[in-house]
Amino acid sequence: MSATVITITSGKGGVGKTTATANLSAALAAQGKKVVAIDADIGLRNLDVVMGLENRIVYDLVNVVEGTCRLRQAMIKDKRLDGLYLIPAAQTRDKTAITPGDMIELTNQMRDEFDFILIDSPAGIEQGFKNAVAPADRVLIVTTPEVSAVRDADRIIGLIEAEEKGPGDLIVNRLRMDMVKRGDMLHTDDVIDVLAINLIGVVPDDESIIISTNQGRPVVMQNGSTAGQAFKNIAMRLTGQDVPLINFEESDSFITRLSKLFKVSG
Amino acid sequence: MNLFNRLLGRSESRSGTVAKKRLQLVLVQDRVDLSPGRMDQLKDDLIQVISKYVEIDKEGIDIALTNTKRQSRLTAHIPVIGARQK
């Protein structure tokens, strides 16, 4: 086994990096892969609560790097899914507690044992981001269809290319098809057109994400949510499967269907 | 734009279209770290340098930054009037 290290980043905060990391990790594990998710957001730990493993933390990432504990002691095994592990971030330290070299060394120690190592990057372009990207074999950039998030994604893509890790693949998160249809939200095609990178998945804005985060149970672990299906599809694409994008436009309203009848060129 | 959207006033001015246009402009500047002010300076410098060799129509100059994929390109259209007056 030789793991693929995937870093999930965005530049802008609050676009869904942690949710994406939790769900992709769980979806990959559900495919039978052995996965470890690492929270690299030191000082602002959150992957643990999103995954619902916050009550089981004894040691963290900084403890491992500083040698306070062994690597295995900091790995929390998710009892709901075989082959899923979490290494939480330290909460009372900051990003300078570890270096990019530490992250490379840490992931190298785990490569033989896992299929995938997913790293949840902090927002920003400073050291925390550099730590998270240093060991990456591939980078997923999360954005929402908003000018601020897309602008920051562009900056991140530039930095990833400069680190020769790029250009990476894009996840467009929280798409609201109703707003796209009436012209009040950037279409995924527009985002791709502007950023000029490969799209790996589109996740619709979905209440079930908030509910699942409330419960500490990633949405991919339950059935019937479109966001969950979108994350499962991305996870399949990560394992090399060719899965078509979900067509969110299927459920056309009466007026949209009617308008298609009147479609003129131009 | 289809007919129905036109009837409903869904024109080029919808906020999604505005967002895309604004992004395209700001990203061109971000990628090469050139503000509009610096672009003007660049234009003035170019005029100075080229005027040393040929006489140009300063009013007709068009300098633009564009992106093809993730590659930035600076294009300049500079109308030449003739040989430089000695």
Contacts between the chains, C-beta under 8 A, distances in Angstrom:
chain1	res1	chain2	res2	distance
A	146	B	19	7.6
A	147	B	19	5.2
A	147	B	22	6.1
A	147	B	23	5.5
A	147	B	26	7.9
A	150	B	23	5.7
A	151	B	23	6.5
A	151	B	26	6.2
A	151	B	27	6.7
A	151	B	30	6.9
A	154	B	27	5.2
A	154	B	30	6.5
A	154	B	31	7.3
A	155	B	30	6.5
A	157	B	70	7.3
A	158	B	31	6.6
A	161	B	70	7.4
A	167	B	70	6.7
A	179	B	16	7.7
A	180	B	16	6.9
A	182	B	10	6.8
A	182	B	14	7.4
A	183	B	5	7.6
A	183	B	10	5.1
A	183	B	14	3.1
A	183	B	15	7.2
A	183	B	16	4.8
A	183	B	17	6.6
A	184	B	14	6.1
A	184	B	15	4.9
A	184	B	16	5.5
A	185	B	15	7.9
A	185	B	16	5.3
A	185	B	19	8.0
A	186	B	16	5.4
A	186	B	19	5.2
A	186	B	20	6.1
A	186	B	23	7.8
A	187	B	16	6.7
A	190	B	16	7.2
A	190	B	19	7.8
A	190	B	20	4.6
A	193	B	20	7.6
A	194	B	20	6.5
A	194	B	23	5.1
A	194	B	24	6.0
A	194	B	27	6.4
A	196	B	67	7.5
A	196	B	69	4.6
A	196	B	70	4.9
A	197	B	70	7.5
A	255	B	4	7.3
A	258	B	4	6.6
A	259	B	2	5.8
A	259	B	3	7.4
A	259	B	4	3.1
A	259	B	5	6.3
A	260	B	2	7.4
A	262	B	2	6.2
A	262	B	3	4.3
A	262	B	4	4.9
A	263	B	2	4.2
A	263	B	3	7.0
A	263	B	4	7.9
A	264	B	2	5.9
A	264	B	3	5.0
A	266	B	1	6.1
